[in-house]
Amino acid sequence: MLIFDLSQFFRHFEDVKNANMKGSLDGKTCVIQGLGNVGYHIAKFLSEEDGVKITAVIEYNGALINDEGN
């Protein structure tokens, strides 16, 4: 699953450095599309394990937005 690849990439600082990037996911923001089984777990892992701020959840019939995150 792509989200696990993303998380693992940013946990290996040498790989991040080799890609001419810096930093981590901690404090970054993202929007989750869909809050079914996959969307729920992506949001959970990103926010709890990587410190990502979820600023919006978009579903087929609407959206929840909180610029402050989580």
C-alpha positions in Angstrom: 0.0 0.0 0.0 1.4 3.4 -1.0 0.9 5.0 2.4 3.1 2.4 4.1 5.8 3.1 1.5 5.6 6.8 2.1 5.8 6.3 5.9 8.8 3.9 5.6 10.6 6.2 3.2 10.5 9.2 5.6 11.6 7.0 8.5 14.9 6.2 6.8 16.7 9.5 6.8 19.5 8.2 4.5 17.0 7.5 1.8 15.4 10.9 2.2 18.9 12.5 2.0 19.8 10.4 -1.1 16.6 11.7 -2.8 17.8 15.3 -2.2 15.0 15.8 0.3 14.9 16.7 4.0 12.6 16.5 6.9 10.0 14.0 8.0 6.2 13.7 7.8 5.8 15.1 11.3 3.9 18.4 11.2 3.0 18.0 7.5 -0.7 18.3 6.5 -2.8 16.2 4.2 -6.3 15.6 3.0 -7.9 12.1 3.2 -10.2 11.1 0.3 -12.7 8.6 1.6 -13.1 7.4 5.1 -13.9 3.8 4.5 -11.7 1.0 5.7 -8.6 2.2 3.8 -9.1 5.9 4.4 -9.7 5.4 8.1 -6.5 3.4 8.5 -4.4 5.8 6.4 -5.6 8.7 8.5 -5.0 6.7 11.7 -1.4 5.7 10.8 -0.4 9.0 9.4 -1.7 11.0 12.4 -0.8 8.6 15.2 2.5 7.2 14.0 3.9 9.9 11.7 2.6 13.1 13.3 0.7 14.2 10.1 -2.1 16.7 10.6 -5.3 15.7 8.8 -6.9 18.9 7.7 -9.8 17.5 5.7 -11.7 14.3 4.9 -13.6 14.2 1.6 -16.4 11.7 0.9 -18.7 11.3 -2.0 -21.4 13.3 -0.4 -19.5 16.0 1.4 -16.3 17.0 3.3 -15.2 17.9 6.7 -12.5 20.6 6.9 -10.5 21.8 9.9 -7.5 24.0 9.0 -6.0 23.3 12.4 -5.8 19.6 11.7 -6.8 16.4 13.5 
